[in-house]
Amino acid sequence: MKDDRQIGIAVIGCGRWGPNHIRNFSAMPGARVVAAVDPSPEQRSRAREIIRGLAVFSDARQVLGDPAVDAVVVATPTATHHRIVKAALQAGKHVLCEKPLCENARQARELAALAKKRKLILMVGHVFLFNGGIVKLKELVDAGELGKLHYLSAVRTNLGPIRSDVNAAYDLAAHDISVFNWLLGGPPKRVSATGGAYLQKRVEDVAFLTLEYPGGVLANVHASWLNPKKVRQAIVVGSKKMASWDDLELSMPVTVYDKGAKPAQTYPDYGTFLRLSLWEGDVHQPKISLEEPLKAQDGAFLKAVRGGKIERSGGDFAVGVVAALEAAAKSMRAGGRPVTL
């Protein structure tokens, strides 16, 4: 869609994230929110409060046939994504779907293929790919400033919000897997995971994932809804430098460390080994864009709909994230046995 008319947006799901999408798109030049959908009368009322007179419906089918709707945002429970996204694509609508795209890779591949066949935009809300701090990490990695990457680690914990439709890996670790896949240029080749379901049967509220990427790069994620501290952190360790990201440090979330270790050629005694193999230089905190990530993501979706090209977080990318999550779930059921993608 390359014309200059306004893009008609329908938001399906007005719970936690839907209202934020309504606010964003309603304030963007070139977009118009024409409808909202939610089975709950209370949530439909919330949508009406954001945009006075907004058309609201209880069933997504009521908007998919509307020619005024060019694109839909799917912000519903994960188990409903495949059905709703498929129906939207079949109706000729562009789609922005909250993460993860589906519960399993087979469904995700089907949707990615359908979007390509229909020449439609399918973008997935891996919102941290639009976080200024993560974008800076990507710039550092791509520029080779950190050197050859050795390993990455992430911690994403809090006390709640606790979900029942998916486990903590699908809810929380999905963010970090998307970040790792983006930084490393593709999905892992093998995943192992363990988790504990302490509050609900077979719904893990804590998970530990290890991901093996091509080139010998390792990554680890600790995700939990059952933790006294809210933490949103990641570490990237390279052969030249190291970098950290802390999403709760709002003004300076990224720190680059000119420090590391190299194996020494010879080390006749312990003191010489330490002196030769370790170094510690300057610490640098680069300036980071403070634009709201969800707003940046929604703007990128609108740009993709207009220009026909996805900048990041498209259907194929989302398949890689879902495949890793599915492998993690299988590994948990198998007591942590590694699963090859």
N, C-alpha and C positions, 0 to 999 in steps of 0.2 A: 504494500500500500504506500504509494509515493505522492499522493495528492496532499493538499494542505487542509483538508476538512478535519473537523474534530473527530477523534477516535472515540466511539461509544464503548464504554466499559460497564460490564456487569460484575458485581462481586458476589460470589457464591460462598456463603459461610460468613456470618457476622458475629462470631464469638470473640476469640482473643485477638487475632490478627486482621480479620476482615475490616473492622472499623478504621484501622490505621491505613489500609489500602484506600478506603473510601476517601479519607481526608487527603491523602497524598494526591490521588488522581484528580480529585475535584479542584485542587489548587494548581494543577499543571496546565500551562497553555497547550492547546491542541488536544486536550482530553476532556471527556464529559462522562461522569458516572450517571448512567441512565436507569440502572436497576440494582437491587440487592435481593439476595435470596437467603432465607434461613427458615427451618421448620419451627423455630421458637418464636412465638409472638413477642416475647420480651426483647429478643435480639433484633427482630424487625423494627421494633419501636426505637431501639438504639440507633439503627441506621437512619430512620426518619429524623432523629434529632440532629444528626450530622448535616444532612441535606434536607431542608424543608421541602416537602412535597415529593420526595423521591419515591418512585414506584418500587414496592416491595412485594415479594412473592414467597410462597412456602415450598415451591418445587422448582428445581433448576430447569426442567423442561419448559417452564413457562417463559424463560428468557432466551433459550437456545434457538428458538424459531423466529426471534425478533430481528428484522433486518437493521434496526438501529443499533444493535449490539455487534460490534466488530471484534471484541476481545473479552475474555472472561478471566477473572482471578478466582482460583479455587483455593479456599482457605477452610477446608472441611477436615474431619478426621482422616488419618492416613488410609484406613481401610476403604474409604469411599473414593479415593483419588482416581484409581484406574477407571472405574465406571463413569465418573463425571467428566474426566479429561477426555476419555474416548468419545463420549457423546458430544462434547463440545467440538472436538476436531472433526468429527463426522458432520457436524452442523456448519462447518466452515468458519469456526471462530479461532482466533489466536488465543493461546493459553499461557497464563502465568500461574503455576501451581506451587503452593507451599511445599517445603521439603518434608520428608523425602518424597520423590515422585510416586513411588509405589511400595508395596510390601516386598516384592521380589523382582529379580532382574528380568524374568521372562515377561512380566507385565510392562516393565519399564521399556524394554526393547520394542515391544509391540507399539507403544505410544510414540516412541522416537521415530520408528519407521513410518507410522501413520502420518505424523506431522510432515515428514519429508515428502511422502507421497502426495499429500494435499497442498504442499508448498505453504505451510502455515508455520508461524512461530510457536515453538514450545520452549518455554523458559521455566526454570525451577528456582524457587526462592531460597537459594543458598546465600543468605544475606551477608554472611561474613566475607564473601568474595568482593563485597562493595564497602567493607570497613576500611577506613583510611590506613589503619595500622597494618592490616593484612596486605593491602595494596603496596605499602612500602616494603614489607618483607618480600613480596613478589619482585619488586624492582631490584632489591638487593641481590636476590638469588639469580635473576636473569642477567644482571650485570656482572656476575661472577665475583662480587665483592666478598662473599663469604667463602669462596673457594669451592672445592668439591664437598658436597654435603655428606655428612656422616650419619646423623640421626636427628629426628625431631621428636618432641614430646609435648603433650597438652594436658591440661587439667581443666575440667569444666564441672563444677560442683555447686550445690546450693541445697537448702532445705526446702524442697518443692520447686515449682509446682509439680505435683505428682499426677501422672497420667495413667490411664488404664487401657488405652487403645494400643499403645506401643511401649516398649521398654526404654530404659535410659539410654541405651546405645542408639536406637532409632531416633530418639528425641534430641539427645545432647551430642553424642559422638558423631552424628551425621554432620554437624557443623565442622568439626575438626578433620574428619575424613575429607570433606569437600575442600578445606584449606590445604591439607597435605597433597591431595590429588592435583590441585591447581599449582601449588609451588613446584611439584615434582614432574608435572607434565603428563600425568596419567594415573590410572588406578594401581593398587598394590597387586602383587602376583600371589601372595599368600597371606592369610589372616588367621590368628588364633585369639581366643577370648575366653574369659571366665567372668561370671557374674553371680550376684546373689539377689534372690527375691524374698525380701524380709517383710514387706507390707502386703503384697498381693501374690497369690500363687501364680507361678510361671510368668510373672512380669518383673524382670530384673530392675531393681531401683539403683543398683550399683554395677558397673561393668569396667573391666580392664581389658583393653584391646592392644594387641601387638600386630603391626602391619609390616610386611616385608615388600619393599619396592625394588624394581630393577636397579642394577648397579650397586647392590649391597646396602642400600639405604634402609635403615630401620625407623619405625615410628611407633609411638605408644600414646594411648589415650586413657585417662582416668575420667569416667563420667559417673555422676551420682546425683540423685534427688535427695539423698539421705546423708547430708553433711552439714555441720554447723556453720561453715564458712562459704560465702559466695566467692568463687574463684573462676576467672576466665583468663587463662594464661597459656602461652606456648613458647617453646624454646627451639631454635634452629642452630645446630652445631655444624660448622664447616671446617675445612682444613686451614683456612686463613683467619676467619673471624667467627664470632658467635653473635646471635641476636636473640632478644627476648621481646615478647609482646604481652602487655597486661591491659586488658580492655577496661579495667576499673581505674586505670591511670588516665583520666580523660584528656589532659593537656599534652602529656608526653608518653604515649603508650608503648613506643618502640625504643629499645636501647641496643646499640651495637657495641660489642666488646672486641677490641683488638687483643685477644688473648687466645691461647690454645696450647696444643702440645704436638710435638713431632718426635718420632722415634729417633734416638741418637745412633750414630754410626758406631761409635765406641764410647764406653763409659767405664773407665778403670775403677771408679769407686762410686758410692751412692750419691755423694754430693755433686760430683761431676754429671751424673745422670740427670739429676734434677735441673742443674743449670743449663744443660744442653737441650733438654727436651721440652721445657715449659717456657712460655713467654707471656708477659702481661703488659699491654700498652694502654692507649687512650680509650676512654669510654665516650661514646657519642650518642646524642638523642636527636634524631632528625625531626624536622618539622613535618607534621602530619595534617592532612585535610580533615576538618571536623564536620564535614557534611554528614547528615543522618544517613546511615547505610540503607535503610529501607526506602528512603526517598530516592537515593542514588540508584537503587535496584529498579524501582518502579519507573524512573526516568529512562533507564537503559532498556526496559521492556517496551516502553512507548517508542523509543528510537528504533528498536528492532522491528516493531510492527510497521513503522513508516518506511524504513529502509530495506527490510527484508533480510537483515544480517544480524545474528546474535553476537554480542561482544564477548560474553562469558556466561556460564551456567545454562547451557542449552541442553537439549534432550539427551544427546550422546554422553555428555559430561555427567548428567544425572544418573544414567545407567551405571556408570562406574562406581558412583557412591552407593547406589542401591545394592549392587553386586557385593561390595565390601561389607555392607550391613547384613546382607543375607548370609554371607560366609561367617561373619561373627556370630550370628544366631545359631548356625549349625555347629560351630565350634563350641559354644556354650553347652549345647545339648549333648555334645560328645566329650564333655569334661575338659575342654581346652585343646583338643586335638587340632592341629593346623588344617585349614581348608584352603585348597588351591582354587583360585578364581578361574 
